[in-house]
Amino acid sequence: MISKLEGILTRFNKLTELVSDPSVIAKMDEWQKYVKERAEMEETVEKYLEYKKVEEDQKGAIELLSVETDKEMRDMLEEEVYACKAQLAKITEELKYLLIPKDPNDDKNVILEIRGGAGGEEAALFASELYRMYVRYAEKNRWKTEEIEVSETEIGGIKEVTFLVSGKGAYSRLKFESGVHRVQRVPETESQGRVHTSTATVAVLPEVEDVEVNIEEKDLIIETCRSSGAGGQHINKTESCIRMVHIPTGIVVNCQDERSQIKNREKAMKVMKSRLFDYYNTQYQNEYSENRKSQVGTGDRSERIRTYNYPQGRVSDHRINKTMYNLPEFLMGDIDEMIEALMIADREAKLSSENLD
């Protein structure tokens, strides 16, 4: 661990020189790259420098203890050695967490897709509640949400919805939401009062940059059509809806949120790039599925991750065996406690698989 930290410190010092170099500052793209790399190292370097200082204090106290004869002074020095030892142990654990490789997507915006699953109209109603839950959670974090595509049912449910969540760290906190969400409750249409089980699937995709996904024009079929749903006479006259198909993978994206065909095309392309990034990344990850078993979740949409039980007012996450009895507040976007628990469990799993001794 120390050799890895020394390497980081050496690189950090080099970057400090580079970001102050006028010749580098003149090359804005290069300078920004170095500034970003340095910023990502800063917390680790500060913690390591703290470790080195405490270690020096401990060594100094041990050296004085070896020659000190006064009992009162020896007692003070022994206390200092003990305190330094405890502090070093604490800092070591903090450094181990900081050395866990960071997910390169953590700071990215998110494209979130929710679809009603098993359960017909009841599943669509549950999907609409999940949608509102995530929108409220985004509002609590002062993130921006932007609807891209939505298909509603006649009684207010959602067959499927795709929307963008923009804000610092959005992916780092929402990425564990991918999977099958299950609801247990008595549907409004149930006359016998029996509890039914329905599902909705959630997919969380990082918004990707152009350089990360290369799409050939020849691989796309782009069609325009008239939008469906609310909108009055305008949508009957203007073919603003975009349907985009990626021929090699068969991935289809529809976008009809904007009245402008150009804006819908831009949004559709943004979703297409994120879906393709997820598609190819999933293929790559499946080759290393054994390694992924140690993670909190694979992000697989077929993995049942959480149950929302209305009769008992509880929410249970099956990956970390955590149950909370605040279902109404949870569905209002108060989901931070669950997300924090998932993040801690993920860090613990990664730490156990890293050799940082």
ZIFENRA-V808734 format. One record per residue. N is the residue number from 1. RES is the residue in one letter. PHI is phi in radians with two decimals (* if undefined). PSI is psi in whole degrees, -180 to 180 (none if undefined). Layout:
n->N res->RES phi->PHI psi->PSI
n->N res->RES phi->PHI psi->PSI
This chain:
n->1 res->M phi->* psi->-42
n->2 res->I phi->-1.11 psi->-40
n->3 res->S phi->-1.12 psi->-36
n->4 res->K phi->-1.16 psi->-41
n->5 res->L phi->-1.17 psi->-38
n->6 res->E phi->-1.11 psi->-38
n->7 res->G phi->-1.11 psi->-41
n->8 res->I phi->-1.14 psi->-42
n->9 res->L phi->-1.11 psi->-42
n->10 res->T phi->-1.08 psi->-45
n->11 res->R phi->-1.14 psi->-40
n->12 res->F phi->-1.07 psi->-45
n->13 res->N phi->-1.12 psi->-38
n->14 res->K phi->-1.15 psi->-43
n->15 res->L phi->-1.13 psi->-36
n->16 res->T phi->-1.05 psi->-39
n->17 res->E phi->-1.18 psi->-44
n->18 res->L phi->-1.12 psi->-43
n->19 res->V phi->-1.26 psi->-11
n->20 res->S phi->-1.78 psi->-2
n->21 res->D phi->-1.42 psi->119
n->22 res->P phi->-0.96 psi->-36
n->23 res->S phi->-1.18 psi->-31
n->24 res->V phi->-1.39 psi->-41
n->25 res->I phi->-1.02 psi->-33
n->26 res->A phi->-1.14 psi->-24
n->27 res->K phi->-1.76 psi->87
n->28 res->M phi->-0.96 psi->-44
n->29 res->D phi->-1.08 psi->-44
n->30 res->E phi->-1.16 psi->-43
n->31 res->W phi->-1.08 psi->-44
n->32 res->Q phi->-1.10 psi->-37
n->33 res->K phi->-1.10 psi->-43
n->34 res->Y phi->-1.19 psi->-40
n->35 res->V phi->-1.06 psi->-44
n->36 res->K phi->-1.12 psi->-45
n->37 res->E phi->-1.07 psi->-42
n->38 res->R phi->-1.13 psi->-42
n->39 res->A phi->-1.08 psi->-37
n->40 res->E phi->-1.19 psi->-24
n->41 res->M phi->-1.59 psi->-18
n->42 res->E phi->-1.00 psi->-46
n->43 res->E phi->-1.10 psi->-41
n->44 res->T phi->-1.13 psi->-43
n->45 res->V phi->-1.12 psi->-44
n->46 res->E phi->-1.06 psi->-42
n->47 res->K phi->-1.19 psi->-38
n->48 res->Y phi->-1.19 psi->-39
n->49 res->L phi->-1.13 psi->-35
n->50 res->E phi->-1.12 psi->-42
n->51 res->Y phi->-1.04 psi->-46
n->52 res->K phi->-1.10 psi->-39
n->53 res->K phi->-1.15 psi->-45
n->54 res->V phi->-1.12 psi->-39
n->55 res->E phi->-1.08 psi->-42
n->56 res->E phi->-1.12 psi->-41
n->57 res->D phi->-1.07 psi->-40
n->58 res->Q phi->-1.15 psi->-43
n->59 res->K phi->-1.08 psi->-42
n->60 res->G phi->-1.08 psi->-42
n->61 res->A phi->-1.16 psi->-38
n->62 res->I phi->-1.16 psi->-40
n->63 res->E phi->-1.11 psi->-44
n->64 res->L phi->-1.15 psi->-36
n->65 res->L phi->-1.12 psi->-31
n->66 res->S phi->-1.22 psi->-20
n->67 res->V phi->-2.05 psi->-13
n->68 res->E phi->-1.32 psi->137
n->69 res->T phi->-1.96 psi->-22
n->70 res->D phi->-1.22 psi->126
n->71 res->K phi->-1.07 psi->-43
n->72 res->E phi->-1.10 psi->-42
n->73 res->M phi->-1.17 psi->-38
n->74 res->R phi->-1.12 psi->-41
n->75 res->D phi->-1.08 psi->-42
n->76 res->M phi->-1.13 psi->-42
n->77 res->L phi->-1.18 psi->-38
n->78 res->E phi->-1.12 psi->-39
n->79 res->E phi->-1.11 psi->-40
n->80 res->E phi->-1.16 psi->-42
n->81 res->V phi->-1.07 psi->-43
n->82 res->Y phi->-1.12 psi->-44
n->83 res->A phi->-1.11 psi->-41
n->84 res->C phi->-1.13 psi->-40
n->85 res->K phi->-1.09 psi->-44
n->86 res->A phi->-1.14 psi->-40
n->87 res->Q phi->-1.19 psi->-39
n->88 res->L phi->-1.11 psi->-38
n->89 res->A phi->-1.12 psi->-42
n->90 res->K phi->-1.14 psi->-47
n->91 res->I phi->-1.13 psi->-36
n->92 res->T phi->-1.04 psi->-44
n->93 res->E phi->-1.12 psi->-40
n->94 res->E phi->-1.12 psi->-39
n->95 res->L phi->-1.15 psi->-37
n->96 res->K phi->-1.05 psi->-42
n->97 res->Y phi->-1.14 psi->-40
n->98 res->L phi->-1.18 psi->-25
n->99 res->L phi->-1.50 psi->-8
n->100 res->I phi->-1.11 psi->128
n->101 res->P phi->-0.94 psi->129
n->102 res->K phi->-1.38 psi->140
n->103 res->D phi->-1.16 psi->120
n->104 res->P phi->-1.10 psi->-14
n->105 res->N phi->-1.61 psi->-6
n->106 res->D phi->-0.96 psi->-36
n->107 res->D phi->-1.56 psi->4
n->108 res->K phi->-1.47 psi->161
n->109 res->N phi->-1.21 psi->169
n->110 res->V phi->-2.21 psi->138
n->111 res->I phi->-1.82 psi->117
n->112 res->L phi->-1.90 psi->130
n->113 res->E phi->-2.13 psi->128
n->114 res->I phi->-2.16 psi->132
n->115 res->R phi->-2.31 psi->138
n->116 res->G phi->-1.16 psi->139
n->117 res->G phi->-1.93 psi->-128
n->118 res->A phi->-1.25 psi->134
n->119 res->G phi->2.22 psi->5
n->120 res->G phi->1.04 psi->-131
n->121 res->E phi->-1.10 psi->-36
n->122 res->E phi->-1.11 psi->-38
n->123 res->A phi->-1.16 psi->-36
n->124 res->A phi->-1.18 psi->-38
n->125 res->L phi->-1.13 psi->-40
n->126 res->F phi->-1.14 psi->-40
n->127 res->A phi->-1.05 psi->-39
n->128 res->S phi->-1.18 psi->-34
n->129 res->E phi->-1.22 psi->-38
n->130 res->L phi->-1.12 psi->-40
n->131 res->Y phi->-1.03 psi->-49
n->132 res->R phi->-1.10 psi->-37
n->133 res->M phi->-1.05 psi->-46
n->134 res->Y phi->-1.24 psi->-34
n->135 res->V phi->-1.12 psi->-42
n->136 res->R phi->-1.15 psi->-39
n->137 res->Y phi->-1.11 psi->-40
n->138 res->A phi->-1.08 psi->-42
n->139 res->E phi->-1.08 psi->-40
n->140 res->K phi->-1.08 psi->-32
n->141 res->N phi->-1.63 psi->5
n->142 res->R phi->1.03 psi->37
n->143 res->W phi->-1.63 psi->156
n->144 res->K phi->-1.68 psi->137
n->145 res->T phi->-2.01 psi->145
n->146 res->E phi->-2.49 psi->114
n->147 res->E phi->-1.22 psi->136
n->148 res->I phi->-1.93 psi->-46
n->149 res->E phi->-2.63 psi->138
n->150 res->V phi->-2.54 psi->139
n->151 res->S phi->-2.18 psi->112
n->152 res->E phi->-1.78 psi->160
n->153 res->T phi->-1.74 psi->172
n->154 res->E phi->-1.18 psi->-28
n->155 res->I phi->-1.84 psi->21
n->156 res->G phi->1.73 psi->4
n->157 res->G phi->-1.44 psi->175
n->158 res->I phi->-2.20 psi->121
n->159 res->K phi->-1.21 psi->-46
n->160 res->E phi->-2.81 psi->149
n->161 res->V phi->-2.51 psi->141
n->162 res->T phi->-2.17 psi->128
n->163 res->F phi->-2.56 psi->156
n->164 res->L phi->-1.74 psi->134
n->165 res->V phi->-1.99 psi->116
n->166 res->S phi->-1.93 psi->126
n->167 res->G phi->2.91 psi->152
n->168 res->K phi->-1.07 psi->127
n->169 res->G phi->1.36 psi->12
n->170 res->A phi->-1.04 psi->-46
n->171 res->Y phi->-1.18 psi->-37
n->172 res->S phi->-1.07 psi->-29
n->173 res->R phi->-1.72 psi->-25
n->174 res->L phi->-1.73 psi->-11
n->175 res->K phi->-1.11 psi->-24
n->176 res->F phi->-1.42 psi->0
n->177 res->E phi->-1.49 psi->-8
n->178 res->S phi->-1.16 psi->132
n->179 res->G phi->2.47 psi->-168
n->180 res->V phi->-1.63 psi->125
n->181 res->H phi->-1.82 psi->131
n->182 res->R phi->-2.00 psi->138
n->183 res->V phi->-2.08 psi->137
n->184 res->Q phi->-2.13 psi->114
n->185 res->R phi->-2.89 psi->173
n->186 res->V phi->-1.58 psi->113
n->187 res->P phi->-1.13 psi->153
n->188 res->E phi->-1.08 psi->-27
n->189 res->T phi->-1.50 psi->-3
n->190 res->E phi->-1.55 psi->112
n->191 res->S phi->-1.42 psi->-22
n->192 res->Q phi->-1.55 psi->-6
n->193 res->G phi->1.29 psi->23
n->194 res->R phi->-1.50 psi->143
n->195 res->V phi->-1.37 psi->128
n->196 res->H phi->-1.93 psi->156
n->197 res->T phi->-1.99 psi->126
n->198 res->S phi->-2.28 psi->165
n->199 res->T phi->-2.37 psi->160
n->200 res->A phi->-2.48 psi->147
n->201 res->T phi->-1.84 psi->142
n->202 res->V phi->-2.13 psi->133
n->203 res->A phi->-2.15 psi->130
n->204 res->V phi->-2.02 psi->114
n->205 res->L phi->-2.01 psi->133
n->206 res->P phi->-1.24 psi->137
n->207 res->E phi->-1.21 psi->129
n->208 res->V phi->-1.90 psi->155
n->209 res->E phi->-1.45 psi->163
n->210 res->D phi->-1.01 psi->-37
n->211 res->V phi->-1.22 psi->-16
n->212 res->E phi->-1.52 psi->-25
n->213 res->V phi->-2.34 psi->125
n->214 res->N phi->-1.86 psi->116
n->215 res->I phi->-1.94 psi->122
n->216 res->E phi->-1.40 psi->137
n->217 res->E phi->-1.01 psi->-36
n->218 res->K phi->-1.18 psi->-17
n->219 res->D phi->-1.57 psi->1
n->220 res->L phi->-2.00 psi->141
n->221 res->I phi->-1.97 psi->121
n->222 res->I phi->-2.09 psi->120
n->223 res->E phi->-2.11 psi->150
n->224 res->T phi->-1.95 psi->149
n->225 res->C phi->-2.70 psi->171
n->226 res->R phi->-1.36 psi->138
n->227 res->S phi->-1.18 psi->154
n->228 res->S phi->-2.00 psi->159
n->229 res->G phi->1.76 psi->-162
n->230 res->A phi->-1.13 psi->149
n->231 res->G phi->2.67 psi->-9
n->232 res->G phi->1.25 psi->-153
n->233 res->Q phi->-1.14 psi->-30
n->234 res->H phi->-0.95 psi->-45
n->235 res->I phi->-1.27 psi->-17
n->236 res->N phi->-1.40 psi->-15
n->237 res->K phi->-1.86 psi->-22
n->238 res->T phi->-2.03 psi->127
n->239 res->E phi->-1.54 psi->77
n->240 res->S phi->-1.71 psi->-17
n->241 res->C phi->-1.22 psi->138
n->242 res->I phi->-1.99 psi->132
n->243 res->R phi->-2.07 psi->119
n->244 res->M phi->-2.07 psi->129
n->245 res->V phi->-2.12 psi->129
n->246 res->H phi->-1.66 psi->109
n->247 res->I phi->-1.03 psi->-48
n->248 res->P phi->-1.07 psi->-34
n->249 res->T phi->-1.87 psi->-18
n->250 res->G phi->1.39 psi->7
n->251 res->I phi->-1.20 psi->133
n->252 res->V phi->-2.09 psi->135
n->253 res->V phi->-2.22 psi->131
n->254 res->N phi->-2.00 psi->140
n->255 res->C phi->-2.49 psi->122
n->256 res->Q phi->-2.39 psi->17
n->257 res->D phi->-1.20 psi->-39
n->258 res->E phi->-1.63 psi->154
n->259 res->R phi->-1.40 psi->-18
n->260 res->S phi->-1.55 psi->129
n->261 res->Q phi->-1.10 psi->-37
n->262 res->I phi->-1.11 psi->-45
n->263 res->K phi->-1.15 psi->-39
n->264 res->N phi->-1.14 psi->-36
n->265 res->R phi->-1.13 psi->-41
n->266 res->E phi->-1.10 psi->-44
n->267 res->K phi->-1.14 psi->-42
n->268 res->A phi->-1.07 psi->-41
n->269 res->M phi->-1.14 psi->-37
n->270 res->K phi->-1.08 psi->-44
n->271 res->V phi->-1.19 psi->-41
n->272 res->M phi->-1.04 psi->-44
n->273 res->K phi->-1.09 psi->-41
n->274 res->S phi->-1.19 psi->-39
n->275 res->R phi->-1.18 psi->-39
n->276 res->L phi->-1.18 psi->-40
n->277 res->F phi->-1.03 psi->-45
n->278 res->D phi->-1.13 psi->-40
n->279 res->Y phi->-1.09 psi->-50
n->280 res->Y phi->-1.27 psi->-35
n->281 res->N phi->-1.16 psi->-38
n->282 res->T phi->-1.13 psi->-41
n->283 res->Q phi->-1.04 psi->-44
n->284 res->Y phi->-1.13 psi->-44
n->285 res->Q phi->-1.15 psi->-34
n->286 res->N phi->-1.10 psi->-25
n->287 res->E phi->-1.20 psi->-21
n->288 res->Y phi->-2.09 psi->39
n->289 res->S phi->-1.07 psi->-30
n->290 res->E phi->-1.09 psi->-39
n->291 res->N phi->-1.17 psi->-31
n->292 res->R phi->-1.35 psi->-15
n->293 res->K phi->-1.13 psi->-22
n->294 res->S phi->-1.44 psi->-8
n->295 res->Q phi->-1.43 psi->163
n->296 res->V phi->-1.02 psi->-43
n->297 res->G phi->-2.73 psi->154
n->298 res->T phi->-1.45 psi->-13
n->299 res->G phi->1.42 psi->3
n->300 res->D phi->-1.18 psi->133
n->301 res->R phi->-1.22 psi->-15
n->302 res->S phi->-1.55 psi->-4
n->303 res->E phi->-1.49 psi->120
n->304 res->R phi->-1.31 psi->118
n->305 res->I phi->-1.92 psi->-27
n->306 res->R phi->-2.66 psi->146
n->307 res->T phi->-2.14 psi->134
n->308 res->Y phi->-1.92 psi->105
n->309 res->N phi->-1.81 psi->109
n->310 res->Y phi->-1.25 psi->-45
n->311 res->P phi->-0.99 psi->-36
n->312 res->Q phi->-1.73 psi->-2
n->313 res->G phi->1.08 psi->35
n->314 res->R phi->-2.14 psi->157
n->315 res->V phi->-2.17 psi->126
n->316 res->S phi->-2.14 psi->126
n->317 res->D phi->-1.74 psi->119
n->318 res->H phi->-1.36 psi->-16
n->319 res->R phi->-1.33 psi->-33
n->320 res->I phi->-2.11 psi->9
n->321 res->N phi->0.91 psi->45
n->322 res->K phi->-1.93 psi->131
n->323 res->T phi->-2.13 psi->135
n->324 res->M phi->-2.16 psi->141
n->325 res->Y phi->-1.87 psi->56
n->326 res->N phi->-2.42 psi->45
n->327 res->L phi->-0.93 psi->-47
n->328 res->P phi->-1.05 psi->-43
n->329 res->E phi->-1.20 psi->-37
n->330 res->F phi->-1.04 psi->-47
n->331 res->L phi->-1.24 psi->-12
n->332 res->M phi->-1.57 psi->7
n->333 res->G phi->1.75 psi->6
n->334 res->D phi->-1.52 psi->70
n->335 res->I phi->-2.00 psi->9
n->336 res->D phi->-1.04 psi->-41
n->337 res->E phi->-1.06 psi->-42
n->338 res->M phi->-1.17 psi->-43
n->339 res->I phi->-1.12 psi->-41
n->340 res->E phi->-1.07 psi->-42
n->341 res->A phi->-1.11 psi->-39
n->342 res->L phi->-1.16 psi->-40
n->343 res->M phi->-1.13 psi->-41
n->344 res->I phi->-1.14 psi->-44
n->345 res->A phi->-1.09 psi->-38
n->346 res->D phi->-1.16 psi->-43
n->347 res->R phi->-1.10 psi->-40
n->348 res->E phi->-1.10 psi->-42
n->349 res->A phi->-1.13 psi->-42
n->350 res->K phi->-1.18 psi->-39
n->351 res->L phi->-1.09 psi->-40
n->352 res->S phi->-1.19 psi->-23
n->353 res->S phi->-1.63 psi->-8
n->354 res->E phi->-1.65 psi->141
n->355 res->N phi->-1.67 psi->94
n->356 res->L phi->-2.07 psi->22
n->357 res->D phi->-1.45 psi->none
